[in-house]
Amino acid sequence: MLCNSARHKTKLYIIMKKTITENDFVRSFDEYNRSNNFSVKARKELFQYLEEMEADAGTEFELDPIAFCCEYTEYDSIKDVIEDFKHLDDFEFCESDDDYRDVFSHYTQVITWEDDCVLIQHF
């Protein structure tokens, strides 16, 4: 919508929202050619996490698969995460995978599911 006045023109934007289902969320990565960034299971776990965050914080997220790909990384196991972040000093007292998850949770969001797969928010 354009607003005309004698001195200037101002462009007003109207935002319309669309409710996204889990299937819409999963497919959106394919539509943006980001299928290889996350497994389907990781996309579903991320969707569930974001829905919980919206409910808990009272905020809404914009569907932006590219941004999610820049913000999160999927790992096959906590051992792979440890390899990438072995420079952190906090690991010296870790004795189990749960200890490592606890350390990571102090730095960032850690989402885990079956078979020890992990989704880490970049920090």
One Martini backbone bead per residue (centre of mass of N, CA, C, O) as a GRO file, in nm:
protein
  123
    1MET     BB    1   0.097   0.036   0.023
    2LEU     BB    2   0.037   0.368  -0.058
    3CYS     BB    3   0.139   0.694   0.062
    4ASN     BB    4   0.019   1.006  -0.013
    5SER     BB    5   0.185   1.321  -0.046
    6ALA     BB    6   0.305   1.634  -0.105
    7ARG     BB    7   0.614   1.556   0.002
    8HIS     BB    8   0.571   1.226   0.020
    9LYS     BB    9   0.656   0.877   0.001
   10THR     BB   10   0.510   0.591   0.162
   11LYS     BB   11   0.582   0.259   0.247
   12LEU     BB   12   0.357   0.005   0.332
   13TYR     BB   13   0.362  -0.295   0.527
   14ILE     BB   14   0.203  -0.605   0.504
   15ILE     BB   15   0.165  -0.874   0.728
   16MET     BB   16   0.146  -1.219   0.667
   17LYS     BB   17   0.048  -1.519   0.816
   18LYS     BB   18   0.166  -1.864   0.845
   19THR     BB   19   0.092  -2.177   0.918
   20ILE     BB   20   0.319  -2.431   1.026
   21THR     BB   21   0.400  -2.741   0.969
   22GLU     BB   22   0.604  -2.996   0.992
   23ASN     BB   23   0.600  -3.060   0.687
   24ASP     BB   24   0.662  -2.775   0.590
   25PHE     BB   25   0.933  -2.751   0.730
   26VAL     BB   26   1.075  -2.991   0.596
   27ARG     BB   27   1.025  -2.897   0.294
   28SER     BB   28   1.170  -2.617   0.298
   29PHE     BB   29   1.459  -2.732   0.262
   30ASP     BB   30   1.411  -2.840  -0.023
   31GLU     BB   31   1.318  -2.566  -0.157
   32TYR     BB   32   1.622  -2.443  -0.061
   33ASN     BB   33   1.849  -2.655  -0.104
   34ARG     BB   34   1.875  -2.808   0.222
   35SER     BB   35   1.872  -3.128   0.257
   36ASN     BB   36   2.187  -3.177   0.361
   37ASN     BB   37   2.192  -3.036   0.648
   38PHE     BB   38   1.942  -3.226   0.733
   39SER     BB   39   1.769  -3.446   0.861
   40VAL     BB   40   1.451  -3.521   0.901
   41LYS     BB   41   1.470  -3.564   1.206
   42ALA     BB   42   1.609  -3.292   1.270
   43ARG     BB   43   1.382  -3.113   1.163
   44LYS     BB   44   1.169  -3.217   1.363
   45GLU     BB   45   1.323  -3.138   1.620
   46LEU     BB   46   1.344  -2.837   1.556
   47PHE     BB   47   1.044  -2.781   1.541
   48GLN     BB   48   0.977  -2.862   1.830
   49TYR     BB   49   1.164  -2.661   1.965
   50LEU     BB   50   1.042  -2.399   1.840
   51GLU     BB   51   0.758  -2.441   1.954
   52GLU     BB   52   0.843  -2.431   2.251
   53MET     BB   53   0.968  -2.148   2.240
   54GLU     BB   54   0.713  -1.999   2.162
   55ALA     BB   55   0.546  -2.082   2.410
   56ASP     BB   56   0.745  -1.989   2.639
   57ALA     BB   57   0.815  -1.682   2.510
   58GLY     BB   58   0.601  -1.554   2.307
   59THR     BB   59   0.722  -1.614   2.025
   60GLU     BB   60   0.817  -1.576   1.681
   61PHE     BB   61   0.906  -1.750   1.392
   62GLU     BB   62   1.077  -1.749   1.102
   63LEU     BB   63   1.081  -1.900   0.799
   64ASP     BB   64   1.443  -1.994   0.768
   65PRO     BB   65   1.641  -2.228   0.647
   66ILE     BB   66   1.910  -2.079   0.612
   67ALA     BB   67   1.938  -1.979   0.902
   68PHE     BB   68   1.930  -2.262   1.034
   69CYS     BB   69   2.189  -2.361   0.888
   70CYS     BB   70   2.370  -2.136   1.028
   71GLU     BB   71   2.281  -2.208   1.343
   72TYR     BB   72   2.301  -2.524   1.281
   73THR     BB   73   2.425  -2.859   1.378
   74GLU     BB   74   2.469  -3.187   1.276
   75TYR     BB   75   2.522  -3.490   1.463
   76ASP     BB   76   2.583  -3.834   1.515
   77SER     BB   77   2.750  -3.749   1.781
   78ILE     BB   78   2.905  -3.645   2.066
   79LYS     BB   79   3.192  -3.710   1.962
   80ASP     BB   80   3.181  -3.509   1.722
   81VAL     BB   81   3.149  -3.258   1.893
   82ILE     BB   82   3.406  -3.284   2.060
   83GLU     BB   83   3.602  -3.262   1.823
   84ASP     BB   84   3.512  -2.962   1.749
   85PHE     BB   85   3.537  -2.876   2.091
   86LYS     BB   86   3.822  -2.950   2.238
   87HIS     BB   87   3.914  -2.647   2.327
   88LEU     BB   88   3.747  -2.679   2.571
   89ASP     BB   89   3.814  -2.682   2.913
   90ASP     BB   90   3.546  -2.826   3.041
   91PHE     BB   91   3.627  -3.142   2.963
   92GLU     BB   92   3.828  -3.261   3.183
   93PHE     BB   93   3.566  -3.379   3.376
   94CYS     BB   94   3.461  -3.573   3.173
   95GLU     BB   95   3.299  -3.918   3.165
   96SER     BB   96   3.042  -3.862   2.985
   97ASP     BB   97   2.804  -3.784   2.762
   98ASP     BB   98   2.635  -3.624   2.969
   99ASP     BB   99   2.860  -3.432   3.053
  100TYR     BB  100   2.895  -3.302   2.776
  101ARG     BB  101   2.607  -3.197   2.747
  102ASP     BB  102   2.620  -3.012   2.992
  103VAL     BB  103   2.840  -2.830   2.889
  104PHE     BB  104   2.698  -2.737   2.629
  105SER     BB  105   2.440  -2.617   2.777
  106HIS     BB  106   2.610  -2.362   2.876
  107TYR     BB  107   2.651  -2.246   2.572
  108THR     BB  108   2.395  -2.407   2.441
  109GLN     BB  109   2.188  -2.566   2.231
  110VAL     BB  110   2.069  -2.908   2.291
  111ILE     BB  111   1.973  -3.165   2.061
  112THR     BB  112   1.833  -3.485   2.124
  113TRP     BB  113   1.830  -3.832   2.004
  114GLU     BB  114   1.835  -4.099   1.875
  115ASP     BB  115   2.145  -4.242   1.850
  116ASP     BB  116   2.298  -3.973   1.954
  117CYS     BB  117   2.192  -3.737   1.822
  118VAL     BB  118   2.291  -3.391   1.726
  119LEU     BB  119   2.191  -3.047   1.793
  120ILE     BB  120   2.369  -2.740   1.737
  121GLN     BB  121   2.406  -2.429   1.849
  122HIS     BB  122   2.568  -2.172   1.771
  123PHE     BB  123   2.861  -1.990   1.958
   0.00000   0.00000   0.00000
